[in-house]
Amino acid sequence: MYSKQNNLDVLQLGSGANALSGLNIRVGGHLYQPQKTNFGPQVGFSWQPKMFDQKAVVRGGFGINYNQNEIAILANGVGNPPNAINANFFCSYPYTTNPTCSGHGILYQTATSSTSLFGYPANPAAISSYDSTNFPVKYGNGIFVTGFQPHPKTIASYHYSLQVEEQLPYNSVFTVGYEGNQLRHLLTQLNYNVVGLAQGLALNPKANFIDYYPNWASGNYNAVIATLRHAFSHGFDAQAQYTWSKTMDEGSSPYEEDPYPFDPQAAYGRADYNVSNAFKVFGLWQPVFFHGNSVLEKALGGWSLGGIWNLHSGFPFNPVYNTKGVYYQGSGYGQLRPASVRGGYGVSTSNSAFEGPTNPNYKGNASTFFTAPTYVQGPAFPATAPPPVPGIRRNSLTGPGYNDVDMSLTKAFGIPNNRVLGKDAVFEVRADAYNLFNKTNLNDSSIDNLVGAAAPDGTVTSVNTDFGIARSALGSRTVQLQARFSF
């Protein structure tokens, strides 16, 4: 990725022990150098053993796929100096006794024109010259910069499958198979200052926050999927599917920041979208009422009724404690996972458990089940505190399950054969009902996951009685009507 004007401001780390003290910003050139040797084979096989009278087939495959880093994330680097400065201005009250304010408070200016956004004079506090590293000479408490690995590895997915399908009596087909993948070099986000201090490096006072996006994370998915399909008479087909799976990763989205960025493996846990058990039933009925009479069938037939019943065991969520700040003031990390699990809490995933006023699984005080972490409170930048010991695994708890029925009803009116529209013209009216029975399904992402607040010595200073309570629900019954004319 590069700028047509050749003016990208690329953050570069120093080498070795000078990774932070040797920070500099290069103007121009590519943001990074991508890999150019990505090999993506796709192989598969299908075998029909004669011993099963040609009623069974074994299939399998393996492949490697690649993906690029998100362009929207790569564009975050355009805010680096010298083209732009993301600086912090802070002046404690009373201004007249604060030496950093030079005896002045807020500087007020009026515009030269009331009709122009550009009529205001420049703020003298924001005008700066730059040193040889392209950092501003006046950096106050440090500035915010964004960086990327200079030679990142490409996001890769190694996927594989093995499946057995057998034809059963009475127009039925049974399939059971294994599917899995290994994800490598996923993009993650962190404050690189924290990585440096964990390695014993002194922070660079010019940069109080290094928003860094390395391709360090990994993940995996493993599932056993069983499916039974049956073709009934009179145009009715049905299918049932059960999936037993587990998805693990070190971050489920590029903007997800783990509180222990110095150790990527500390974030390894169940993915935000992990579902252990899922069951689905599909059905489609397309009857033909007037066999041999195309006119009546076009006018009164053409009905289609389909639906899906979807059940799953719920998504995980992540218990955390508020702290007084770790690593250093302004590090961006204010929460830690519990140090350990004492056990004894409930495991109900029913809606009633998460609807309040308190979750009976945790009895209004989850701190009795999750030990508060200990840590050293972060000092003022650029001084640092030692990193805390990583807590329990990420996403260790499970939220409420999901239960939903969606239906679709379609009526197609066939248009008589004519020269203009031809013989296959159809006017179709369709009604889609989502959450047909108006079942309440809670929004797992709205679950209050804050256990409470912890002092540096691990003392619980406050308890959140709303822990485990969902603040919102997913969509209620929605009916969508549509019409389509095709010819």
N, C-alpha and C positions, 0 to 999 in steps of 0.2 A: 504494500500500500504506500502511495506517495502522493504528494500534492503537485498539481500541474504547475503551480507557481514556484515549486521547489522551496517551500518555506515551512515545512513541518518542523516543529520543535520537539526533538526526540531526546528523552531523558536517557542518560547513559550512566550506569553504575561504574564505580571505580573497580580496581582489581584487588583480589585477595582481602587483606585486612583493611584496605582503603575503599571498600565497596561503598560506604556511605560518605566518608570524608572526601572521597574523590568524585563525588557527584558532579556531573556537568551536563549541559544541554547542547546538543548538536543541531544546528539549523540547516535544513535541507536533507536530501537523500530519502531513502526508504524508511518507513516506520520500523520494519524488521525484515529479515531475509527468510522467506518461507522454505520449507522442504521441497525438493524437486524430484525426489526418488520414491514417491508413494506408489506402491504396487498393490492393485486392488483386484485379485483374482476372485472369481465366483465359480464354484464347482458344485455339482450335485449328481445324484444317482437315483434310479428307480428300478426296483427288482420285484418281479412277480413270480414267486416260487410255484412250481408245478404241483407240489405236494398238497396245496390248498385248492386245487381245481380252479385255478385262475380267479379265485374270489378274495385274494389278499394281495396287498402290495406294500413293499417297504420303500420308504423314501428318506433321503437325507441330503444334507448340503452344508457347505462352509463358504464363507465369503468375508472379504475385508472391504469396508466402506470408509470414506473420509468426509470430513466436514470442515468448513472454514470457520474462523472466529467471527463472531457477529460484527457486522460493519458498524452498527450503532455504538458498540463498545470501543472499537478501534478509534472512532471519532472523538472519544473523550480526551485524546492527547492533544487536541488543538488548543487547549487552554493553558499550555505551558508558556513561560517567558522565553524569549523576550517579546513575543507577539502579544501575550496577555499575562496578567498576574492575578492569581487568586490569593489575595493577602488578607490578613486578620488585623483589624484596627480595634483596639480596646483601650479605654481610658477610664480608670476607676474614679468614682466620686469620693471626696471633693476634688475637682479638677485643679484647683489652684495650688493644692499641696502635693499633687502627683507630678514628679519630675518628668515622667515620660510624656506628659501632656503640655509641657512648657507653659503652664499657667493658663491654658486656653481650653475651653470646652468644645462643643460642636461648632464647626465653622459654617456659618450661613452665608449664602450668596444668592443674588437674584439674577434672573435671566435677562439678557439684553433684548430679547424679543419674547413676547407672551404667546406667539404663534409658532415657535420653533422649539423642537426638542434639543437642538444643538446650541442654544443660546446661553448655556451655563458655562462659566469658566472652569478650567481644569482644577481639580483638588490638588493643592501643592503637596499634600501628604502622600498622594498617589503617584507623583512624578518621580521617576527613579532612573538612574543610569545603571549599567550592568558591568559586572566584572568579567574576567576572562573565561569563567565557566558559564556565562550567560544567566547567572542568577542576579537579582537586583542588589545593588550596593546597600540600599535601605530595605532590610527584610524583616524588621521588627522581631516578632516572636516566631518567625519562620513562615514560609509560604506553602501552599498546597500544590503539588506537582503530580503528574500521572505518567506512568511508565509501563513498558512491555518488554518481554524477553527479546533480545536481539536475534536469536535463532531458535524460535519455538518449534516444537514438534507438532505435526498436524493431528487434529482430533481424529481418532480412529475407533472403529467398531469392528470387532472380530465376532461374527455371528455364526451359529451352527444349529443344526436341528436333526432329529431322527424321529420318524413317524411310521406307524403301522396302521393301515386301513384295511378293514375286512367287510365284505358284503355279507349281511345276515339275511335270514328268511324274512318274508313279509315286507319287502321293499325298504329294508333298513340298512344303514351303513354305520359302523362303529369305528372311530378313529382315536388312537391314543398316541401321544408323542411328547418328546422333550424339546424345548427351545431354550436357547441361552445366548448370551453375548458378554463380551468383555470390552469395556470402554476405557480408552487410554487417552491421556493428554487433554483432559477436559479443562476448559478455561475456568479459572477461579479468581476471586478478588480478595485482596488483603492490603494491610498497611505494611510496607516493606521495612519501615523503621522497627517494627516489632520483630521481624525476622532477624534483622541486624543485631538488635540488643540481646536477643536470645543466644547469638553467636559471640557475644562479648564485644561487639563493635560499639564505638562511641557514635552517637547520633550527630548528624550534620546540622548545626544551628540554623542553617539557611532553609531547611525543609522540615517543617513540623509534621507534615503528613505526606507520605509517598503512596499514592493510590496505584497499586501495582496489580497487573493482570497476567499471572504466569499460567502456562498450560501444565499444571502440576497434578490435577485431580484425576481420579479413576473411579470406575464403577463396574457393576456386573448385574446380570439378570439371569435367573434360572427358574424354569417353570415346567410343570407337567400339565398337559392339556388333554382332556378327554371329551369327545364329542359324539353324540348319537343323533343321527338324522333319519327321519322316516317320511316317506311319501304316502299319504293317505289317498283314498279315492275322492273323486269329485273336486279335484283341483286344490287340495289342502296339503301343505308341507309344514313340518315342524322340526325343530332342532333344539337340542339341549347341550349346554357346554359347561364344564366345570374346570377351573384353573386353580392350581395350587402353586404359588410362586413366591419368590423373594427377590427384592431389588435393593442392592446396597450401593452406596456411593460416598464420595467425600465432599459433596455439594451438589444440590439438585438444580441450581440455576447459577448463571455467571455472577449475579449480584449477591449471592448468599455468602456472608462472611462468618467463618467460624471464630469463636473467641480465642482459639489457640492456633493462630496462623503460622507459628514457628514450627509446627509439627503437622503436616497435611494428614497423616494417618490418624491423628486425634479426632478428625472430623468423620472418620469412617463409621457409618451406621446405616440404618434403614433409610432409604430414599424418601423424600417428602411424598412421593406418589406410590409408595409401596402398598400393595394390597395382597394379603396372604391367601385369602380365599375369595373366589368370585364365581358366581353361578348365573347363567343366562339362559333364557328360554325364548326362542324366536318362533313366530308362526306367520304363515301367509296363506290366505284363502282366495282363490281366483276362480269362482264357479262359472260354468257355462250353462245357462238356462235353456237356450233355444238352439239345440243341435240341428244343423242343416238348414236353419233359417237365418241367413245373415242379416236381413233387414230387421227382424225383431231383436236379434242379439245386439245389433248396433244401437237400437233405440232403447231397449229395456235391460239389456245385459251390460257387460263391461264393468262389473263391480269387482273391487279388490279390497280386502281387509287384512291388514298386517299389524303385528305388534311385537313388543319385546319386554320381557320382565327381567330386570337387572338387580341382582343382589350382590353386595360385597361386604367384607368384614371391617372396612374402615381404614383411614389413613393414619399414620403415626403423628405424634407431636412431641415437642422437645421441652422438658422442664428446665427453667433457669432461675438464678438468683440475681437480683440487682446488687452491684457493689459500689464502693466509693471511687471507682476508677482504678484501672490496672495499667501497668507498663509505664505510662507517664500521662500527665494531664493533657487532654486533647488527642489521645491515641485513637479515639473512636470506639474503644471497647469498654463497655460498662456492665456487661453481664457475663456470668460464668455458669456452667452446668454444675449440678450438685457433685460433691466429692464422692459420695457413695449412696447406695440404696439400702435402707434398713429392712425393707419388705413389710408385708402386712396390709398393704393397700388393696382395695377392690379392683376387679378387672372387668366390670360390666361395661359393655359398649352400647347399651340401649340408649335411645334418645332421652328418656326420662332422667338418666344419670347426668347428662350434660346440659339439661335445661334449667337447672337451678331450683331454689336460690343458692344451694351449695351442692357440690358433687359428692354423693355418698361414698364414692370410692376413696376420697381423701378427707372426708369428714370436716371440711372447712379449715384444715391445717395440714397442708402437704409437707411442712417442714418436719413433722414427726416421722415421715417415711423417707425423706431425702436429706442427707447430711449436707449442711452448708459448707461451701468451699472456704479455704483459708488462702490469703494472698497478701502481698505487700502493696499498700496504696501507692499509686503512681505519683511521683513528685512533679514539680514544675519542669516543663521542657527547657533545656535539652537533657536534664538529668533523667535517669531511668531507674525502674525497680525490676528485680528479677522476675521472670515469667512464672505464673502459677502452674501448679501441677494439673494436667488435663483431668477433667471430671469424667463422669459416666458417659457411656456411649450416646451419641446423638440420636434423637427420635426414639427414645426408649419406651414411650407410652403409646397406646392406641386409642384413637378417637372413635366416635360413634359409627355404626355401620350405615349402609346405604340400601334403600329399597324403593324401586321406582318402576312404574309401568307406563310405557308410551304406546299409543295406537295411531293408526292411519287408515282412513276410509277414502276410497277413490271411486268415482263414477265417470266412465268414459262414454261419450256420445259419438258414435261413428257417423261421419258425414257421407251421404250417398255418393257413389262414384260419379265424377263429372270431369270435364276436360280441364277446368281451371285448377282444381285442387287435387285431382287424381283419386285413387281408390282408397288410400290409407289416411285421409284427413281425419283428425280426432279433436274434439273439444273435451277437455278433461277438467273436472272439478274435484278438488282434494281438500280434506280436513285432517290436520295433524294435531293430536292431543298429547302434550307432554305432561308427565306426572298426572295421568288420567284420574287417579283416585285421590289427588291432592294430599299425598303423603308428605309429612314433614321430614325433610332431610337436612340435618344441621350442617353448617359450613365449617369443616374441620379447620380451615385457616383462621377462623375467628375465635378459636378456643383460647382462653386466657391461660398462658403457660408460665406465668410468673409465680414462683413459690413464695417469694418474699424478698426481704433485703438482708444482706449479711455484712457484718463488720469484718475487718481484716483478720481477726483471730478466729473467725468462724462462728461468732455469736449471731444468732438470728435476731435482728433488731426490729423487724416487722413481718407480719404474716398476711398474705393475700388470701382472704376467705373465698374469693371468687375463682381460685385456681380450678381449672378443669371445666369451666362454664363456657359454653358457646354463645357468642354475641349475636349471631345472625344465622339465617337458614338459607338454603338454596331455593330455587324458583318454585312457586306454587303452580297450580294447574294453569297451563297456557294452551289455548286453542288457536291454531293458525289456519286460515282459509286461503286457498289460492286457486286460480284458474289458468289453464294453459291451452293454447290452440296450436296444434302442430300439423303440418302437411308436407 
